[in-house]
Structures are given as structure tokens and as C-alpha cells.
Amino acid sequence: MIESALDRFKHALRSQMQTFALHLPEETLAQLGEFYSLLTRWNERLHLVAPCSPEEFATRHVLESLMLLKHLPQNAKVVDIGSGGGLPMIPCLIARSDLDATLIESSQKKAVFLREALSRLRLNAVVVPQRFEEIEPSPVSFVTCRALDQFMQKLPALLDWVPAGSTLLLFGGETLREELHRAVVEFEERLIPHSEKRFLFAVISHATKKDA
């Protein structure tokens, strides 16, 4: 019997989640499957993510996004910049209903998808269809960014934008590390499983460091 794409996606989640130090209950796996199916249907029209296999989507997109959870305490307030197809925050909201999230996405069409996904998946979050540079930052503890267009060019503006005292969580490689060193900010890094040069960076006390 040939497995469906959805079955392959769920199987990859089950087989790989321990590699990412995660334990996902069946209810969460089912809802992540709903998200995968929904995004797949919208992807042909909106190009939310690059085409990939169900296994790659499970590991490279969903499980990688869920690495953020170790950094987010109970009831954490989070702003996600350039939310696009809902990564990383929609998987995090599925796994943790306590999170208070705002999704900032400048593309109106992608913002429509985000609202549809939140509604279909019964998730509570706010979608703001604007560029982050046009918005006054609200007092939150965490800001995330995974797939912002022209990310490296916008990094200095993002570092300036992030509210003082919050933690900026970024996905990237050695080039991003070099830029963070150049910006003279303090950060920690964690290697992403199945990768040799991709990391989750936690930029800490950046506003104090920058203004010192």
C-alpha cells in the first residue's frame, strides 16, 4: 500500500521528533497534519514555501520551528516577523496554546492565508499585514524571524526595531553569525539537527548591548 503524503509527513514527525528533543502527543501530530495539508493546498497559488517532500517539510520546517519552544516560557508574548506560510509560529501555537503571538506579514495574500490557517486550526493569534518597519514595536519578551525577504539587508533595521529587553530568535548560518558579531550583540547558538552549518540564534540583551 502506497503511503499518502500526509501519512509520510506524520511518520517523519514521529520518527524524528526525539532528534529535536521533542515529544508530541497524537492530538498535536494530528493538528500539525491539518496545517501541512492546508499549506500544501495553498502553496501552488502563493508559493508559501519551496517545494519539498513530506519528510523534509516535517523536519526542515515543522520540527525545526518547534526548536523555539525551549526558549519560550509559559504564556510568553511573541512577535513573528515575515510569517509567510506560518513558520515558525503556527507549529509553535499548535504545540503550545498558552503562547500569545502576533504574526507580521507584509504580503496581503499571505496574510489572508495566515488568517485562514489560524481559523481552520482553531488557534488564537493576531495577523498584522504590514512591514515591520512601519509598525511601532509592542512590549513583548520574544521576537522571532525565520523567512523574512532580504533578511541580511534588513537585519540592522530588525535589531534596532526589537523592543529593549526582549530576546530575538533567528534561524540562519555562518553568514548570520558573522553579521551578529559585526553588530556587537550578545548571542547564543544551537546547532539544528541534521545540519552542519545551520543554527538557531538567541540574541540576548541586544538593546542594552547596542546602546551601551
DOLUM-417846 format. One record per residue (C-alpha): residue number from 0; x, y, z; residue in three letters. Coordinates in Angstrom, 1 decimal, decimal comma. Example, Ala and Ser with C-alpha at 12.3 -4.5 7.8 and 13.67 -1.06 7.14 Angstrom:
<rs>
+-------+--------+--------+--------+-------+
! torti !      x !      y !      z ! zamar !
+-------+--------+--------+--------+-------+
!     0 !   12,3 !   -4,5 !    7,8 !   ALA !
!     1 !   13,7 !   -1,1 !    7,1 !   SER !
+-------+--------+--------+--------+-------+
</rs>
This chain:
<rs>
+-------+--------+--------+--------+-------+
! torti !      x !      y !      z ! zamar !
+-------+--------+--------+--------+-------+
!     0 !    0,0 !    0,0 !    0,0 !   MET !
!     1 !    1,4 !    3,4 !   -1,0 !   ILE !
!     2 !    1,5 !    5,9 !    1,8 !   GLU !
!     3 !   -0,1 !    9,3 !    1,3 !   SER !
!     4 !    1,9 !   12,5 !    1,6 !   ALA !
!     5 !    0,1 !   13,2 !    4,9 !   LEU !
!     6 !    1,0 !    9,7 !    6,3 !   ASP !
!     7 !    4,6 !   10,2 !    5,3 !   ARG !
!     8 !    4,6 !   13,7 !    6,9 !   PHE !
!     9 !    3,2 !   12,3 !   10,2 !   LYS !
!    10 !    5,6 !    9,3 !   10,1 !   HIS !
!    11 !    8,6 !   11,7 !    9,7 !   ALA !
!    12 !    7,4 !   13,7 !   12,7 !   LEU !
!    13 !    7,1 !   10,6 !   14,9 !   ARG !
!    14 !   10,4 !    9,2 !   13,8 !   SER !
!    15 !   12,4 !   12,4 !   14,0 !   GLN !
!    16 !   10,9 !   14,3 !   17,0 !   MET !
!    17 !   13,3 !   12,8 !   19,6 !   GLN !
!    18 !   16,2 !   14,0 !   17,5 !   THR !
!    19 !   14,9 !   17,5 !   18,1 !   PHE !
!    20 !   14,3 !   16,8 !   21,8 !   ALA !
!    21 !   10,6 !   16,9 !   21,4 !   LEU !
!    22 !    7,7 !   14,7 !   22,5 !   HIS !
!    23 !    4,5 !   15,5 !   20,5 !   LEU !
!    24 !    1,2 !   13,9 !   21,6 !   PRO !
!    25 !   -1,1 !   12,4 !   19,0 !   GLU !
!    26 !   -3,5 !   15,3 !   19,1 !   GLU !
!    27 !   -0,7 !   17,7 !   18,3 !   THR !
!    28 !    0,5 !   15,4 !   15,4 !   LEU !
!    29 !   -3,0 !   15,4 !   14,0 !   ALA !
!    30 !   -3,3 !   19,2 !   14,1 !   GLN !
!    31 !    0,2 !   19,6 !   12,5 !   LEU !
!    32 !   -1,1 !   17,3 !    9,8 !   GLY !
!    33 !   -4,0 !   19,6 !    9,2 !   GLU !
!    34 !   -1,6 !   22,5 !    8,9 !   PHE !
!    35 !    0,5 !   20,6 !    6,4 !   TYR !
!    36 !   -2,5 !   19,7 !    4,3 !   SER !
!    37 !   -3,8 !   23,3 !    4,3 !   LEU !
!    38 !   -0,4 !   24,8 !    3,4 !   LEU !
!    39 !    0,1 !   22,3 !    0,6 !   THR !
!    40 !   -3,3 !   23,2 !   -0,9 !   ARG !
!    41 !   -2,4 !   27,0 !   -0,8 !   TRP !
!    42 !    1,2 !   26,6 !   -1,8 !   ASN !
!    43 !    0,7 !   26,3 !   -5,6 !   GLU !
!    44 !   -1,0 !   29,7 !   -5,7 !   ARG !
!    45 !    1,0 !   31,6 !   -3,1 !   LEU !
!    46 !    4,4 !   29,9 !   -3,1 !   HIS !
!    47 !    4,5 !   29,9 !    0,7 !   LEU !
!    48 !    7,4 !   27,5 !    0,9 !   VAL !
!    49 !    9,8 !   26,0 !   -1,6 !   ALA !
!    50 !    8,5 !   22,6 !   -2,9 !   PRO !
!    51 !    9,8 !   19,8 !   -0,8 !   CYS !
!    52 !    9,0 !   16,2 !    0,2 !   SER !
!    53 !    6,6 !   15,5 !    3,2 !   PRO !
!    54 !    9,7 !   14,2 !    5,1 !   GLU !
!    55 !   11,6 !   17,4 !    4,5 !   GLU !
!    56 !    8,6 !   19,6 !    5,5 !   PHE !
!    57 !    8,3 !   17,6 !    8,7 !   ALA !
!    58 !   11,9 !   18,0 !    9,7 !   THR !
!    59 !   13,2 !   21,2 !    8,0 !   ARG !
!    60 !   10,1 !   23,2 !    8,6 !   HIS !
!    61 !    7,9 !   21,9 !   11,4 !   VAL !
!    62 !   10,4 !   20,3 !   13,8 !   LEU !
!    63 !   12,9 !   23,0 !   13,2 !   GLU !
!    64 !   10,3 !   25,6 !   14,0 !   SER !
!    65 !    9,4 !   23,8 !   17,2 !   LEU !
!    66 !   13,0 !   24,3 !   18,5 !   MET !
!    67 !   11,8 !   27,7 !   19,6 !   LEU !
!    68 !    9,7 !   26,2 !   22,4 !   LEU !
!    69 !   12,7 !   25,6 !   24,7 !   LYS !
!    70 !   13,2 !   29,4 !   24,7 !   HIS !
!    71 !    9,5 !   30,3 !   25,3 !   LEU !
!    72 !    8,3 !   30,2 !   28,9 !   PRO !
!    73 !    4,6 !   29,7 !   29,8 !   GLN !
!    74 !    2,3 !   32,5 !   28,4 !   ASN !
!    75 !    5,2 !   34,1 !   26,5 !   ALA !
!    76 !    4,3 !   37,1 !   24,3 !   LYS !
!    77 !    5,9 !   36,7 !   20,8 !   VAL !
!    78 !    6,1 !   38,7 !   17,6 !   VAL !
!    79 !    7,0 !   36,9 !   14,5 !   ASP !
!    80 !    8,4 !   38,9 !   11,6 !   ILE !
!    81 !    7,8 !   37,8 !    8,0 !   GLY !
!    82 !    5,4 !   35,0 !    8,9 !   SER !
!    83 !    4,8 !   33,9 !    5,3 !   GLY !
!    84 !    3,4 !   30,4 !    5,4 !   GLY !
!    85 !    3,1 !   30,4 !    9,2 !   GLY !
!    86 !    6,6 !   29,2 !   10,0 !   LEU !
!    87 !    7,8 !   29,1 !   12,7 !   PRO !
!    88 !    4,9 !   30,3 !   14,8 !   MET !
!    89 !    1,9 !   28,2 !   13,7 !   ILE !
!    90 !    3,6 !   24,9 !   14,7 !   PRO !
!    91 !    4,5 !   26,5 !   18,0 !   CYS !
!    92 !    0,9 !   27,7 !   18,6 !   LEU !
!    93 !   -0,3 !   24,2 !   17,8 !   ILE !
!    94 !    2,1 !   22,7 !   20,3 !   ALA !
!    95 !    1,6 !   25,4 !   22,9 !   ARG !
!    96 !   -1,9 !   27,1 !   23,2 !   SER !
!    97 !   -0,6 !   29,3 !   26,0 !   ASP !
!    98 !    1,5 !   31,4 !   23,7 !   LEU !
!    99 !    0,4 !   35,0 !   22,8 !   ASP !
!   100 !    1,5 !   35,6 !   19,2 !   ALA !
!   101 !    1,4 !   38,4 !   16,7 !   THR !
!   102 !    2,3 !   37,5 !   13,1 !   LEU !
!   103 !    3,6 !   40,3 !   11,0 !   ILE !
!   104 !    3,5 !   39,7 !    7,2 !   GLU !
!   105 !    3,7 !   42,4 !    4,6 !   SER !
!   106 !    2,2 !   40,3 !    1,7 !   SER !
!   107 !   -1,6 !   40,8 !    1,8 !   GLN !
!   108 !   -2,2 !   37,4 !    0,1 !   LYS !
!   109 !    0,0 !   35,6 !    2,6 !   LYS !
!   110 !   -1,8 !   37,4 !    5,4 !   ALA !
!   111 !   -5,1 !   36,0 !    4,1 !   VAL !
!   112 !   -3,6 !   32,5 !    4,3 !   PHE !
!   113 !   -2,4 !   33,1 !    7,8 !   LEU !
!   114 !   -5,9 !   34,2 !    9,0 !   ARG !
!   115 !   -7,4 !   31,2 !    7,2 !   GLU !
!   116 !   -4,9 !   28,8 !    8,9 !   ALA !
!   117 !   -5,5 !   30,3 !   12,3 !   LEU !
!   118 !   -9,2 !   29,9 !   11,9 !   SER !
!   119 !   -9,2 !   26,4 !   10,5 !   ARG !
!   120 !   -6,7 !   25,2 !   13,2 !   LEU !
!   121 !   -8,6 !   27,0 !   16,0 !   ARG !
!   122 !   -5,5 !   29,0 !   17,0 !   LEU !
!   123 !   -5,5 !   32,4 !   18,7 !   ASN !
!   124 !   -3,1 !   34,9 !   17,2 !   ALA !
!   125 !   -3,2 !   38,3 !   15,6 !   VAL !
!   126 !   -2,1 !   38,9 !   12,0 !   VAL !
!   127 !   -0,7 !   42,3 !   11,0 !   VAL !
!   128 !   -0,5 !   42,8 !    7,2 !   PRO !
!   129 !    2,3 !   45,4 !    7,2 !   GLN !
!   130 !    6,1 !   45,7 !    7,0 !   ARG !
!   131 !    7,7 !   45,6 !   10,5 !   PHE !
!   132 !    9,4 !   48,9 !    9,8 !   GLU !
!   133 !    6,0 !   50,6 !    9,6 !   GLU !
!   134 !    4,9 !   49,3 !   13,0 !   ILE !
!   135 !    5,7 !   50,6 !   16,4 !   GLU !
!   136 !    7,1 !   47,6 !   18,3 !   PRO !
!   137 !    4,9 !   46,5 !   21,2 !   SER !
!   138 !    6,4 !   45,4 !   24,6 !   PRO !
!   139 !    7,0 !   41,6 !   24,1 !   VAL !
!   140 !    9,5 !   39,2 !   25,5 !   SER !
!   141 !   10,4 !   37,5 !   22,3 !   PHE !
!   142 !   10,7 !   38,3 !   18,6 !   VAL !
!   143 !   11,2 !   35,5 !   16,0 !   THR !
!   144 !   12,2 !   35,6 !   12,4 !   CYS !
!   145 !   12,8 !   32,6 !   10,0 !   ARG !
!   146 !   12,0 !   33,6 !    6,4 !   ALA !
!   147 !   12,0 !   37,4 !    6,0 !   LEU !
!   148 !   12,6 !   38,5 !    2,5 !   ASP !
!   149 !   16,0 !   40,2 !    2,0 !   GLN !
!   150 !   16,8 !   39,1 !    5,6 !   PHE !
!   151 !   20,5 !   40,0 !    5,7 !   MET !
!   152 !   19,9 !   43,5 !    4,3 !   GLN !
!   153 !   17,1 !   44,1 !    6,9 !   LYS !
!   154 !   19,0 !   42,6 !    9,9 !   LEU !
!   155 !   20,3 !   46,0 !   11,1 !   PRO !
!   156 !   16,8 !   47,5 !   11,0 !   ALA !
!   157 !   15,4 !   44,5 !   12,8 !   LEU !
!   158 !   18,0 !   44,7 !   15,5 !   LEU !
!   159 !   17,0 !   48,4 !   16,0 !   ASP !
!   160 !   13,3 !   47,6 !   15,9 !   TRP !
!   161 !   13,2 !   44,8 !   18,5 !   VAL !
!   162 !   11,9 !   46,1 !   21,9 !   PRO !
!   163 !   14,5 !   46,7 !   24,6 !   ALA !
!   164 !   15,0 !   43,8 !   26,9 !   GLY !
!   165 !   13,5 !   41,2 !   24,6 !   SER !
!   166 !   15,1 !   38,1 !   23,0 !   THR !
!   167 !   15,4 !   37,8 !   19,2 !   LEU !
!   168 !   15,3 !   34,2 !   17,9 !   LEU !
!   169 !   16,7 !   33,8 !   14,4 !   LEU !
!   170 !   17,4 !   30,8 !   12,1 !   PHE !
!   171 !   20,5 !   31,1 !   10,0 !   GLY !
!   172 !   24,0 !   30,0 !    9,2 !   GLY !
!   173 !   27,6 !   31,2 !    9,4 !   GLU !
!   174 !   26,9 !   34,5 !    7,5 !   THR !
!   175 !   24,3 !   35,4 !   10,1 !   LEU !
!   176 !   26,7 !   34,7 !   12,9 !   ARG !
!   177 !   29,3 !   37,0 !   11,2 !   GLU !
!   178 !   26,7 !   39,8 !   11,0 !   GLU !
!   179 !   25,7 !   39,4 !   14,6 !   LEU !
!   180 !   29,4 !   39,7 !   15,6 !   HIS !
!   181 !   29,7 !   42,7 !   13,4 !   ARG !
!   182 !   26,6 !   44,3 !   15,1 !   ALA !
!   183 !   28,3 !   43,7 !   18,5 !   VAL !
!   184 !   25,4 !   41,9 !   20,1 !   VAL !
!   185 !   25,5 !   39,1 !   22,6 !   GLU !
!   186 !   24,0 !   35,8 !   21,4 !   PHE !
!   187 !   23,9 !   32,0 !   22,0 !   GLU !
!   188 !   23,6 !   29,4 !   19,2 !   GLU !
!   189 !   22,2 !   25,9 !   18,9 !   ARG !
!   190 !   23,0 !   23,6 !   16,0 !   LEU !
!   191 !   19,9 !   22,5 !   14,1 !   ILE !
!   192 !   19,7 !   18,6 !   13,9 !   PRO !
!   193 !   20,7 !   17,1 !   10,5 !   HIS !
!   194 !   22,7 !   20,2 !    9,8 !   SER !
!   195 !   26,3 !   21,1 !   10,0 !   GLU !
!   196 !   26,1 !   24,9 !    9,4 !   LYS !
!   197 !   22,6 !   26,0 !   10,3 !   ARG !
!   198 !   21,7 !   27,3 !   13,8 !   PHE !
!   199 !   19,0 !   28,8 !   16,0 !   LEU !
!   200 !   20,5 !   32,0 !   17,4 !   PHE !
!   201 !   19,2 !   33,6 !   20,5 !   ALA !
!   202 !   20,2 !   37,3 !   20,6 !   VAL !
!   203 !   20,1 !   38,3 !   24,3 !   ILE !
!   204 !   20,2 !   41,7 !   25,9 !   SER !
!   205 !   20,8 !   43,1 !   22,5 !   HIS !
!   206 !   19,3 !   46,6 !   23,1 !   ALA !
!   207 !   21,3 !   47,1 !   26,3 !   THR !
!   208 !   24,5 !   45,9 !   24,5 !   LYS !
!   209 !   23,8 !   48,0 !   21,4 !   LYS !
!   210 !   23,1 !   51,2 !   23,4 !   ASP !
!   211 !   26,0 !   50,8 !   25,8 !   ALA !
+-------+--------+--------+--------+-------+
</rs>
